[in-house]
Amino acid sequence: MRLSFLEPLYTESGPFASVYLDTSRDVDQPDRAIALRWRRLRDALTRQGADRALLGVLEDAVGADADVPGTHGQAIFAAHGSLVLDGELPAPPARDSARYSTLPDAMPLVSQHVPEIPYLAVAVHYAGLPTAGTHGWVRVEAESGTWPVSAVTPGERLYRRVAVAGWHHSAVRLGQELDAWARRTHADTVVVAGDAWAGNVLVRRLPHALRDKVVRVGGTTATDTRRALLEPQLGSVFRGRMAAHDRDLANIFIGRRALGGPVAEGLAAVVAALQRGQVSALLLNGPPAPAPRLWTGPLPTQLALTEEELLSCGVRAPREETADEALLRALVGTAAELVVVPEDEDELRLVGGIGALLRYADAGTPARRAPHA
């Protein structure tokens, strides 16, 4: 998973206000509900030391996603009286929260981007009667997206309406168009729903490489254009899966670990590699267990397990932060990726729940690893 969407957070220095808020619109008087939620969070930020200018910026952003229907949430970050990042959440946060801290509390936002699977959704409708012969129309909607965030930030959408008499011929051209679109967006999967006959005609005329990525689903194809096309079916297709790109990185890690290649495993070894800008991808089974907090300096690569280590490196006044915050800043600052491994991946059980693919091995020594139990 690439973390470039977090870059705006780390071009600013702290302290940051990080707000996670349920802004769902499927309740009675949603504006009133959101205002009450925000009032509690504003009071919490005030107690933590946030000033009026910062609170005003946040208040302007809260609920600004009123055009997004259904259940969802907001992740809002501000610093020094300016809005830094306003992200839509495809699901409400587990609980509303507000923190005023040196580093942004970005892991809950990242968690709602996982597993970040690029896809195409295709809904095929046949407007006609079975006895109508070549009369009637085939209507096609297609949309690109990245699951799950595209639920509330839908991608480009395509519409086609073709006479049934010309559907077989038009399906060839449409298949080529979908293939080019899938290549451009690096789609892992093509999810197809709708009329069985018209859908079969389209699928059979897709180029072979794209046909192999097709998953057929049932259920209704009627959706709000402000939500993802085929949103109800996407969860059943993608939940528990990894994006193909992340799967490739995980397989590389498994292979390197078996051969003693350049990987790190365990929090201490991973932190040491991040200090050197050596990590190309961080792998997590879950939150780092050995040390819930790390010590940090002003630079992304200034993180350590102890305050003494940073002081010995010349860092003045190190600060203790949550491991999540320190690790994310280091990953974004060194252009490293993040791979979150599903719980049922027994082949990728990591020491301490954390490991890393390294850009290079230390000269003359094997990659640093924690011993397996």
Secondary structure, DSSP 8 states (H G I E B T S, - for coil): ---GGGGGGGSS-S-EEEEEEE--SSSSSHHHHHHHHHHHHHHHHHHHT--HHHHHHHHHHTTTTTTS-SS-EEEEEEETTEEEEEEEESS--SS-EEEEESS---HHHHHTTTT-EEEEEEEEEEES-GGGTT-SEEEEEEEEEEETGGGTS---EEEEEEEGGGHHHHHHHHHHHHHHHHHHHT-SEEEEEE-HHHHHHHHHTS-HHHHTTEEE--S-----TTS-TTHHHHHHHHTT---HHHHHHHHHHHHHHHHT-SEEESHHHHHHHHHTT-EEEEEESSS-SS-SEEEE-SSTT-EESSHHHHHHTT-SS-EEEEHHHHHHHHHHHTT-EEEE--TT-GGG--GGGEEEEESS--TTS---B----
